[in-house]
Amino acid sequence: MSYTLYYSPSGASMAVHWMLIEMDVAFEARLTDIDTGAQRSAEYLRLNPAGRVPTLIVDGVPRHESAALLMLLAERHAGKDLAPAPGSSDRPEWMELMIYLANTVLPAMRDWFYADEDGEPAGAEAVRALARRRIEGAWERLDGHLADRRAYLVGGKLSTVDFLAVMLMRWSRNMPTPATTWPHLAPYIKRMRALPSFVEVNAREGLVDWLNPES
Ligand SMILES: N[C@@H](CCC(=O)N[C@@H](CS)C(=O)NCC(=O)O)C(=O)O
């Protein structure tokens, strides 16, 4: 199995990068810095016509969409146990949260960060207000989910849901009400940030602004 990840520091590629490190499988990482417009180069557009990160080349074939890539990796490396097995009791909750994060929270984040570019700048403020409401609604929902003090979001075990959710929570760090404000999300985030694979992905992407303080 061969993997090449095209990533931009802190982008939607981060969850995939993190999972690849956590699984301890061989992969090549290629920087595609969206701050320099590298995602719009002719070479990259051949791999990803939408001009977005991530792209993961899987056995020579370019694949896209962060949530789908996480699920694909979980399926291809079932022994790593990063998704409940088909038919298992935790599978429905895992599906529900993966879809919720992918079709409600990710698009709301896109709207929050790209309202001026994706739409009319004149309407951007209203788009951001709605996005903020959706994002904060997500933190409320996930906080309620963790109220029983479970360690991870699904089945008491680390799964693709955690990689995706924590990446999204990280993106809220400079928003008016970041995810760390919620009472059950704060200790969850602290636990997840303590994972060696999280520390490692931050180091590899050169990120220093959302780590646990060194004890
Ligand atoms: N739904 C896509 C979203 C990808 C996306 O919007 N990526 C952003 C970075 S977080 C990007 O590539 N932005 C550059 C651009 O739009 O020009 C996914 O989850 O993979």
The ligand as a MOL file (V3000), in Angstrom:
LIG
                    3D

  0  0  0     0  0            999 V3000
M  V30 BEGIN CTAB
M  V30 COUNTS 20 19 0 0 0
M  V30 BEGIN ATOM
M  V30 1 N -14.4710 19.2370 2.0330 0
M  V30 2 C -13.0610 19.3510 1.8140 0
M  V30 3 C -12.6270 20.7720 2.1670 0
M  V30 4 C -11.2300 21.0490 1.7200 0
M  V30 5 C -10.8720 22.5100 1.9100 0
M  V30 6 O -11.7390 23.4100 1.8890 0
M  V30 7 N -9.5720 22.7400 2.1150 0
M  V30 8 C -9.0900 24.0970 2.2810 0
M  V30 9 C -8.0800 24.1430 3.4070 0
M  V30 10 S -8.8350 23.8250 4.9650 0
M  V30 11 C -8.3710 24.5280 1.0150 0
M  V30 12 O -7.8040 23.7180 0.3060 0
M  V30 13 N -8.3710 25.8330 0.7570 0
M  V30 14 C -7.6930 26.4200 -0.3390 0
M  V30 15 C -8.6310 27.0660 -1.3260 0
M  V30 16 O -9.8600 26.9140 -1.2180 0
M  V30 17 O -8.1000 27.7310 -2.2270 0
M  V30 18 C -12.3090 18.3250 2.6650 0
M  V30 19 O -12.7800 18.0770 3.7970 0
M  V30 20 O -11.3110 17.7640 2.2190 0
M  V30 END ATOM
M  V30 BEGIN BOND
M  V30 1 1 1 2
M  V30 2 1 2 3
M  V30 3 1 2 18
M  V30 4 1 3 4
M  V30 5 1 4 5
M  V30 6 2 5 6
M  V30 7 1 5 7
M  V30 8 1 7 8
M  V30 9 1 8 9
M  V30 10 1 8 11
M  V30 11 1 9 10
M  V30 12 2 11 12
M  V30 13 1 11 13
M  V30 14 1 13 14
M  V30 15 1 14 15
M  V30 16 2 15 16
M  V30 17 1 15 17
M  V30 18 2 18 19
M  V30 19 1 18 20
M  V30 END BOND
M  V30 END CTAB
M  END
